[in-house]
């Protein structure tokens, strides 16, 4: 079950929260790009919050974010009055606690977007996070908008601490605002193979109601690349709007612990089905189970997750390293 389709911090799923974040007269209906195998689930979840998609573009294969966004830009260009359509690009599995601050940042960015700039939103960093990319803020080019000096890959701990201390870097949240023509023009210049493949895939797409199925062989010919690598790091007019909006990508158990309601001892307990959690003399732990009974005693700062016969145990603060376990189990 994709993280986007699950409920973690509210009754609504991550996808539903994302759709509800952009309701109102300033926003059009969403264009959703997803895997074909999740189509029914997406339509059901969006209908449940009265936020049906304008178009549901169903990728025949995963090719990372640059091609996916190109599909959406092409679709928006045909349905929203030409290539000047403005796109707000959001991953559907992020948390934004302060939606008003997010909307204010969008309004700050729009004047530059209308001039053809590609804008990203830089998250005010709270910790020397090594699991995120960072953005070096350049000179101011408008009220609250700065040129991007450089993008920084996920840094080692020392580098992250230095950037946090310097105060001129922000987290790269992967949220963008630009005109369709500006993005597609930059894509054609810097990643022409992606541009050609996605354009051919959409020109040969099959349409069934709001569902769009890009031509499979054409899309398969596209290189797999992120928007950061393919476009944002290479384009000339790239700007960043720093914003503090209670953002998290909910990308780790540590992040979920921080965002969840905790008891007086800092613990988060969650039990589903017939599961049960018994915690005694325990502090700052996250314990989740969907069936097993977990008893935890006399410890602190642990993450314990039971899913059927699989049990994960790791210290809080190291959940970004869970990929090490996945790699080991794959071998």
MIDRENLUM-528100 format. One record per residue: x, y, z of N, C-alpha, C in turn. Coordinates in steps of 0.2 Angstrom, whole numbers, padded with zeros to 4 digits, always signed. Layout:
! residues N
XYZXYZXYZ
...
//
This chain:
! residues 331
+0004-0006+0000+0000+0000+0000+0004+0006+0000
+0004+0010-0005+0008+0016-0005+0007+0021+0001
+0012+0024+0003+0012+0029+0008+0006+0034+0007
+0006+0036+0001+0001+0042-0001-0006+0040+0000
-0008+0033+0000-0015+0031+0001-0016+0029+0009
-0012+0030+0013-0013+0029+0020-0014+0035+0024
-0017+0034+0030-0019+0039+0035-0014+0038+0041
-0010+0044+0042-0005+0044+0048-0007+0049+0053
-0008+0055+0051-0008+0060+0056-0016+0063+0056
-0020+0061+0052-0027+0063+0052-0031+0058+0049
-0038+0059+0049-0043+0054+0047-0042+0053+0039
-0040+0059+0036-0039+0058+0028-0032+0055+0027
-0031+0052+0021-0025+0050+0018-0020+0055+0016
-0014+0054+0015-0009+0059+0013-0012+0062+0006
-0014+0058+0002-0017+0060-0005-0023+0065-0004
-0027+0063+0000-0033+0067+0002-0031+0074+0005
-0026+0074+0010-0024+0080+0013-0021+0084+0007
-0017+0081+0003-0014+0085-0003-0019+0089-0007
-0024+0085-0009-0029+0088-0013-0033+0094-0009
-0034+0093-0003-0038+0098+0001-0034+0104+0002
-0027+0103+0002-0023+0109+0003-0024+0114-0002
-0026+0112-0008-0027+0117-0014-0034+0117-0016
-0038+0119-0012-0045+0120-0014-0047+0127-0014
-0052+0129-0018-0053+0136-0018-0053+0139-0025
-0055+0146-0025-0055+0149-0032-0048+0150-0035
-0043+0150-0032-0036+0151-0035-0034+0144-0038
-0037+0139-0037-0034+0132-0039-0039+0129-0043
-0036+0126-0049-0040+0121-0053-0040+0114-0050
-0044+0110-0053-0045+0103-0051-0038+0100-0052
-0036+0095-0048-0029+0092-0048-0028+0088-0055
-0022+0088-0057-0020+0083-0062-0015+0078-0058
-0017+0072-0058-0014+0067-0054-0010+0062-0059
-0003+0062-0058+0001+0057-0061+0003+0051-0057
+0001+0045-0059+0002+0039-0054+0003+0033-0058
+0004+0028-0055+0004+0021-0058-0003+0019-0060
-0004+0015-0065-0010+0013-0067-0013+0008-0062
-0009+0004-0058-0012+0000-0054-0016+0003-0048
-0015+0010-0047-0018+0013-0041-0024+0017-0043
-0026+0017-0050-0031+0021-0052-0037+0021-0048
-0040+0015-0047-0046+0015-0044-0046+0018-0037
-0041+0016-0033-0040+0019-0027-0039+0026-0026
-0036+0029-0031-0035+0037-0032-0042+0040-0033
-0045+0037-0038-0052+0040-0039-0057+0040-0033
-0057+0034-0030-0061+0033-0024-0059+0038-0018
-0053+0039-0017-0051+0043-0011-0052+0050-0013
-0051+0053-0019-0052+0060-0021-0060+0061-0021
-0064+0056-0023-0071+0057-0023-0073+0058-0016
-0070+0054-0011-0072+0054-0004-0072+0061-0001
-0067+0065-0004-0066+0072-0001-0068+0077-0006
-0072+0075-0011-0075+0080-0016-0070+0084-0019
-0064+0080-0021-0059+0084-0025-0057+0079-0031
-0062+0078-0035-0060+0073-0041-0055+0077-0045
-0051+0072-0049-0046+0075-0053-0048+0077-0060
-0045+0083-0062-0047+0085-0069-0044+0079-0074
-0038+0077-0073-0036+0071-0077-0032+0067-0072
-0032+0060-0074-0028+0055-0070-0023+0052-0075
-0017+0054-0075-0012+0052-0080-0009+0045-0077
-0010+0040-0081-0008+0033-0078-0001+0031-0082
+0004+0031-0078+0011+0030-0081+0011+0022-0083
+0013+0020-0089+0014+0013-0090+0020+0010-0087
+0025+0015-0085+0031+0013-0081+0034+0019-0077
+0037+0017-0072+0040+0023-0068+0046+0026-0071
+0046+0032-0072+0052+0036-0075+0054+0042-0071
+0053+0042-0065+0055+0047-0060+0051+0054-0062
+0053+0059-0059+0048+0065-0058+0049+0069-0065
+0054+0070-0068+0055+0074-0074+0050+0072-0079
+0050+0066-0081+0045+0064-0086+0037+0064-0084
+0036+0063-0077+0030+0063-0075+0027+0070-0075
+0031+0075-0073+0029+0082-0073+0028+0084-0080
+0032+0082-0085+0031+0084-0092+0024+0081-0094
+0022+0075-0092+0015+0073-0094+0010+0078-0092
+0010+0080-0086+0006+0084-0083+0006+0091-0086
+0012+0094-0088+0012+0100-0091+0009+0100-0098
+0010+0094-0102+0007+0094-0108-0001+0093-0108
-0003+0090-0103-0010+0089-0102-0013+0096-0100
-0010+0099-0095-0012+0106-0093-0013+0111-0099
-0008+0110-0103-0007+0115-0109-0013+0114-0114
-0016+0108-0114-0021+0107-0119-0028+0108-0116
-0028+0108-0109-0035+0109-0106-0036+0116-0102
-0030+0120-0102-0031+0126-0098-0029+0132-0102
-0030+0132-0108-0029+0138-0112-0022+0139-0114
-0019+0134-0116-0012+0134-0119-0006+0134-0114
+0000+0135-0117+0006+0133-0114+0007+0138-0108
+0003+0143-0107+0004+0148-0102+0001+0146-0095
-0002+0140-0095-0005+0137-0089+0000+0137-0083
-0002+0139-0077+0003+0138-0072+0002+0132-0068
+0007+0129-0066+0007+0122-0063+0010+0123-0056
+0006+0121-0051+0009+0119-0044+0010+0112-0043
+0016+0110-0043+0018+0103-0043+0020+0101-0035
+0016+0096-0033+0017+0094-0026+0017+0086-0026
+0022+0083-0022+0021+0076-0020+0015+0075-0016
+0012+0069-0017+0006+0068-0013+0007+0065-0006
+0013+0065-0004+0014+0061+0003+0018+0066+0008
+0016+0072+0007+0020+0077+0012+0015+0080+0017
+0017+0082+0022+0014+0086+0027+0015+0093+0027
+0010+0097+0027+0010+0104+0027+0005+0107+0033
+0008+0108+0039+0004+0110+0044+0001+0117+0044
+0005+0121+0041+0002+0128+0040+0001+0130+0033
-0005+0128+0031-0007+0129+0024-0008+0136+0022
-0010+0141+0027-0010+0148+0025-0003+0150+0023
+0002+0148+0027+0009+0150+0025+0011+0148+0018
+0009+0142+0017+0010+0139+0010+0007+0143+0005
+0001+0145+0006-0003+0149+0001+0000+0156+0000
+0003+0159+0005+0006+0165+0005+0012+0165+0001
+0016+0159+0002+0022+0158-0002+0021+0157-0010
+0015+0154-0011+0013+0154-0018+0012+0161-0021
+0008+0165-0018+0007+0171-0020+0013+0176-0021
+0018+0175-0016+0025+0178-0017+0028+0176-0023
+0027+0170-0025+0031+0167-0031+0028+0169-0038
+0021+0170-0038+0018+0171-0044+0021+0176-0049
+0022+0182-0046+0025+0187-0051+0031+0185-0055
+0036+0181-0052+0041+0178-0055+0039+0173-0060
+0035+0169-0058+0032+0163-0062+0029+0166-0069
+0026+0171-0068+0022+0174-0074+0028+0177-0079
+0034+0178-0076+0039+0181-0081+0043+0175-0083
+0041+0168-0082+0045+0163-0085+0050+0159-0080
+0050+0161-0074+0055+0158-0069+0052+0151-0067
+0057+0147-0065+0055+0141-0062+0056+0142-0055
+0051+0141-0051+0051+0142-0043+0051+0136-0039
+0055+0135-0034+0054+0130-0030+0053+0133-0023
+0051+0129-0018+0049+0132-0011+0055+0128-0007
+0058+0133-0003+0064+0130+0001+0061+0130+0008
+0062+0124+0012+0059+0123+0018+0064+0126+0024
+0061+0130+0028+0066+0133+0033+0068+0127+0037
+0075+0126+0038+0078+0120+0041+0078+0120+0048
+0076+0115+0052+0076+0115+0059+0081+0111+0062
+0084+0106+0058+0089+0102+0060+0094+0100+0055
+0100+0098+0056+0105+0097+0051+0103+0090+0048
+0098+0090+0044+0095+0084+0041+0100+0081+0035
+0101+0075+0036+0105+0072+0030+0101+0068+0025
+0095+0067+0027+0090+0064+0022+0087+0068+0017
+0088+0075+0017+0085+0079+0012+0091+0082+0008
+0089+0084+0002+0093+0089-0002+0092+0096+0001
+0097+0100+0000+0097+0107+0002+0098+0112-0004
+0096+0118-0003+0096+0123-0008+0100+0129-0005
+0105+0131-0008+0109+0137-0006+0106+0143-0009
+0104+0148-0005+0100+0154-0007+0104+0159-0009
+0103+0162-0015+0107+0167-0019+0104+0174-0017
+0105+0178-0022+0103+0185-0021+0095+0186-0022
+0092+0191-0018+0085+0192-0019+0084+0195-0026
+0078+0193-0029+0076+0195-0035+0069+0198-0035
+0066+0197-0030+0059+0200-0029+0057+0199-0022
+0052+0202-0020+0050+0202-0013+0049+0195-0010
+0054+0192-0006+0053+0186-0004+0056+0180-0008
+0058+0182-0014+0060+0177-0019+0068+0178-0020
+0072+0173-0020+0079+0173-0022+0081+0168-0027
+0086+0170-0031+0089+0166-0036+0092+0160-0032
+0092+0154-0035+0095+0148-0032+0102+0148-0034
+0106+0148-0029+0114+0149-0030+0116+0142-0032
+0114+0136-0029+0115+0130-0030+0111+0125-0027
+0110+0119-0029+0107+0113-0026+0112+0109-0023
+0111+0106-0017+0116+0102-0013+0113+0095-0012
+0116+0090-0014+0114+0083-0013+0113+0082-0006
+0110+0076-0004+0110+0074+0003+0117+0074+0006
+0118+0079+0011+0125+0080+0013+0126+0075+0019
+0133+0075+0020+0135+0071+0027+0133+0076+0033
+0134+0073+0039+0132+0076+0045+0135+0083+0046
+0142+0083+0045+0146+0089+0046+0144+0095+0041
+0143+0093+0035+0141+0098+0030+0134+0101+0032
+0129+0096+0034+0123+0099+0035+0123+0103+0041
+0127+0102+0046+0128+0106+0052+0130+0113+0050
+0135+0113+0046+0138+0119+0043+0133+0124+0040
+0129+0120+0035+0124+0124+0032+0118+0127+0036
+0116+0123+0041+0111+0125+0046+0114+0131+0050
+0120+0131+0052+0123+0136+0056+0124+0143+0051
+0126+0142+0045+0127+0148+0041+0120+0151+0039
+0115+0148+0039+0108+0151+0039+0106+0153+0032
+0110+0151+0027+0109+0153+0020+0107+0147+0016
+0105+0142+0019+0102+0136+0015+0096+0134+0018
+0092+0131+0014+0085+0128+0015+0084+0121+0013
+0080+0117+0016+0078+0111+0013+0075+0111+0006
+0076+0106+0002+0073+0106-0004+0067+0101-0003
+0061+0104-0003+0055+0101-0002+0052+0097-0008
+0054+0099-0014+0052+0095-0020+0045+0098-0022
+0043+0104-0020+0037+0107-0022+0039+0113-0027
+0036+0114-0033+0038+0118-0038+0032+0122-0041
+0033+0128-0043+0028+0132-0047+0031+0135-0053
+0028+0134-0059+0030+0137-0065+0025+0136-0070
+0026+0140-0076+0022+0139-0081+0023+0133-0085
+0018+0130-0088+0020+0124-0092+0025+0125-0098
+0024+0131-0101+0029+0132-0107+0036+0133-0104
+0037+0136-0098+0043+0137-0095+0047+0130-0094
+0043+0126-0091+0046+0119-0089+0047+0115-0095
+0042+0115-0100+0043+0111-0106+0049+0114-0110
+0050+0121-0110+0055+0124-0114+0062+0122-0111
+0062+0122-0104+0069+0120-0101+0070+0113-0102
+0065+0109-0102+0066+0101-0103+0068+0100-0110
+0066+0104-0115+0068+0103-0122+0075+0104-0122
+0077+0110-0119+0084+0112-0119+0089+0107-0116
+0087+0105-0110+0092+0102-0106+0091+0094-0105
+0085+0092-0107+0084+0085-0107+0079+0083-0113
+0082+0084-0119+0078+0083-0125+0075+0076-0126
+0078+0071-0124+0076+0064-0125+0069+0063-0120
+0069+0066-0114+0063+0066-0110+0058+0070-0114
+0059+0076-0116+0054+0080-0119+0051+0076-0125
+0055+0074-0130+0053+0070-0136+0049+0064-0134
+0051+0060-0129+0047+0054-0127+0041+0056-0124
+0040+0061-0120+0034+0062-0116+0029+0065-0121
+0032+0070-0126+0027+0073-0131+0024+0067-0135
+0028+0062-0137+0026+0057-0142+0021+0053-0138
+0022+0051-0131+0018+0047-0127+0011+0050-0126
+0011+0057-0125+0005+0060-0124+0001+0061-0131
+0004+0062-0136+0001+0063-0143-0002+0056-0145
+0000+0051-0143-0003+0044-0144-0006+0041-0138
-0008+0045-0134-0012+0043-0128-0019+0041-0129
-0021+0036-0125-0028+0034-0125-0032+0037-0119
-0038+0040-0121-0041+0043-0116-0048+0040-0114
-0049+0038-0108-0055+0035-0106-0058+0039-0100
-0063+0044-0102-0065+0048-0097-0060+0053-0094
-0059+0054-0088-0053+0058-0085-0047+0054-0085
-0047+0048-0087-0040+0044-0087-0037+0045-0093
-0030+0046-0093-0026+0046-0099-0020+0041-0098
-0020+0037-0103-0015+0032-0104-0010+0034-0109
-0004+0036-0107+0001+0038-0112+0003+0032-0116
+0005+0033-0122+0008+0028-0126+0014+0024-0123
+0013+0018-0122+0018+0014-0118+0025+0014-0120
+0025+0012-0127+0032+0011-0130+0036+0018-0130
+0032+0023-0132+0035+0030-0132+0038+0032-0125
+0033+0031-0120+0035+0033-0113+0041+0029-0111
+0041+0023-0112+0047+0018-0110+0053+0020-0113
+0053+0024-0118+0060+0027-0121+0062+0033-0118
+0059+0035-0113+0061+0041-0110+0066+0039-0105
+0072+0043-0104+0076+0042-0098+0073+0043-0092
+0075+0040-0087+0072+0041-0080+0077+0046-0076
+0074+0051-0074+0078+0057-0071+0073+0061-0067
+0076+0064-0062+0072+0068-0057+0072+0075-0061
+0067+0079-0058+0066+0086-0061+0072+0090-0059
+0075+0089-0053+0081+0092-0050+0087+0091-0055
+0088+0085-0057+0094+0083-0061+0093+0086-0068
+0087+0084-0071+0086+0086-0078+0085+0093-0079
+0082+0097-0075+0080+0104-0076+0082+0109-0071
+0081+0108-0065+0082+0113-0060+0089+0115-0059
+0093+0110-0059+0100+0111-0058+0104+0114-0064
+0100+0114-0070+0103+0117-0076+0100+0123-0079
+0094+0124-0078+0091+0130-0081+0094+0136-0078
+0093+0142-0082+0095+0148-0080+0091+0152-0075
+0085+0152-0076+0080+0156-0072+0077+0152-0067
+0080+0150-0061+0078+0146-0056+0078+0150-0049
+0072+0150-0046+0071+0154-0040+0069+0150-0034
+0070+0152-0028+0067+0149-0022+0064+0154-0018
+0058+0152-0015+0055+0155-0010+0055+0152-0003
+0059+0154+0002+0060+0151+0008+0053+0152+0012
+0051+0146+0015+0045+0146+0019+0045+0142+0025
+0042+0144+0030+0041+0140+0036+0034+0138+0036
+0032+0132+0035+0025+0130+0034+0023+0123+0038
+0028+0121+0042+0026+0115+0046+0027+0109+0041
+0032+0109+0037+0033+0104+0032+0036+0098+0034
+0034+0092+0032+0038+0086+0033+0036+0081+0027
+0041+0077+0024+0040+0072+0019+0038+0066+0022
+0037+0066+0029+0035+0059+0032+0039+0053+0029
+0045+0054+0029+0049+0049+0025+0053+0044+0030
+0051+0045+0036+0054+0040+0041+0050+0039+0047
+0051+0034+0051+0048+0033+0057+0049+0038+0062
+0055+0041+0062+0057+0047+0066+0052+0053+0065
+0051+0054+0058+0047+0060+0056+0040+0058+0059
+0037+0052+0058+0031+0050+0060+0030+0051+0068
+0035+0049+0072+0035+0050+0079+0034+0058+0081
+0038+0062+0077+0038+0069+0079+0031+0072+0077
+0027+0069+0072+0021+0072+0070+0015+0069+0074
+0016+0064+0077+0011+0060+0081+0009+0063+0088
+0003+0062+0090+0002+0064+0097+0006+0059+0102
+0009+0062+0107+0013+0058+0111+0010+0058+0118
+0011+0053+0122+0009+0053+0129+0014+0057+0133
+0013+0057+0140+0017+0061+0144+0024+0059+0144
+0026+0053+0142+0032+0050+0142+0035+0051+0135
+0032+0054+0131+0035+0055+0124+0034+0049+0120
+0029+0044+0122+0028+0038+0118+0022+0039+0113
+0023+0035+0107+0018+0034+0102+0016+0027+0102
+0010+0025+0103+0007+0018+0103+0002+0018+0098
+0002+0013+0093-0003+0012+0089-0004+0005+0088
-0010+0002+0089-0012-0005+0088-0018-0005+0084
-0018-0010+0079-0023-0011+0074-0025-0018+0075
-0031-0020+0072-0034-0027+0072-0034-0029+0079
-0031-0035+0080-0031-0038+0087-0024-0036+0091
-0020-0031+0088-0014-0030+0091-0015-0026+0098
-0009-0026+0102-0009-0023+0108-0002-0021+0110
-0002-0015+0113+0005-0012+0115+0004-0012+0123
+0009-0015+0126+0010-0014+0134+0017-0011+0135
+0017-0004+0137+0023-0001+0138+0024+0001+0146
+0029-0001+0149+0030+0001+0156+0037+0004+0157
+0038+0009+0161+0044+0012+0162+0048+0013+0155
+0044+0016+0151+0047+0017+0144+0046+0025+0142
+0051+0027+0138+0050+0034+0136+0052+0035+0129
+0049+0040+0125+0051+0042+0119+0052+0037+0114
+0047+0032+0114+0047+0026+0109+0041+0027+0105
+0042+0024+0099+0036+0023+0094+0035+0015+0094
+0029+0013+0095+0027+0006+0094+0021+0005+0090
+0021+0002+0085+0015+0001+0081+0015-0007+0079
+0009-0009+0079+0007-0016+0078+0001-0017+0074
+0000-0021+0070-0006-0023+0066-0009-0030+0068
-0006-0033+0073-0009-0039+0075-0005-0042+0081
+0002-0042+0082+0005-0044+0087+0005-0040+0093
+0005-0044+0099+0005-0040+0106+0013-0039+0107
+0014-0032+0108+0021-0030+0110+0021-0028+0117
+0026-0030+0121+0027-0028+0127+0034-0025+0128
+0034-0019+0130+0041-0015+0130+0042-0012+0137
+0048-0013+0140+0049-0012+0147+0056-0009+0148
+0056-0004+0152+0063-0001+0154+0067+0001+0149
+0065+0004+0144+0069+0007+0138+0067+0013+0136
+0071+0016+0131+0069+0023+0128+0072+0023+0121
+0069+0028+0118+0071+0030+0111+0072+0024+0106
+0067+0020+0106+0066+0014+0101+0060+0015+0097
+0061+0012+0091+0056+0012+0086+0054+0004+0085
+0048+0002+0086+0046-0005+0086+0040-0005+0081
+0041-0009+0076+0035-0009+0071+0034-0017+0070
+0028-0019+0071+0026-0026+0069+0021-0026+0064
+0022-0030+0058+0018-0030+0053+0017-0038+0051
+0012-0041+0053+0012-0048+0052+0017-0052+0056
+0021-0056+0052+0027-0059+0055+0033-0055+0055
+0033-0049+0052+0039-0045+0052+0039-0040+0057
+0045-0040+0061+0046-0035+0066+0052-0031+0065
+0052-0024+0065+0057-0020+0064+0059-0016+0071
+0065-0017+0073+0067-0013+0079+0074-0009+0078
+0073-0003+0079+0079+0001+0078+0079+0007+0083
+0085+0011+0084+0085+0016+0088+0082+0022+0085
+0078+0026+0089+0076+0033+0086+0082+0037+0084
+0081+0041+0078+0087+0045+0076+0090+0041+0070
+0089+0035+0069+0093+0031+0063+0088+0028+0058
+0081+0030+0059+0077+0027+0054+0078+0028+0047
+0082+0034+0045+0083+0035+0038+0088+0029+0035
+0091+0026+0040+0095+0020+0038+0092+0014+0037
+0085+0014+0037+0081+0007+0036+0083+0004+0029
+0085+0008+0024+0087+0005+0018+0092+0000+0018
+0097+0001+0023+0102-0004+0024+0099-0011+0026
+0094-0011+0030+0090-0017+0031+0087-0020+0025
+0084-0016+0021+0080-0018+0015+0086-0021+0010
+0091-0018+0009+0096-0020+0005+0099-0027+0007
+0100-0028+0014+0102-0034+0017+0097-0040+0016
+0091-0038+0017+0086-0043+0016+0085-0045+0008
+0086-0040+0004+0086-0042-0003+0091-0047-0005
+0097-0046-0002+0103-0050-0004+0102-0057-0001
//
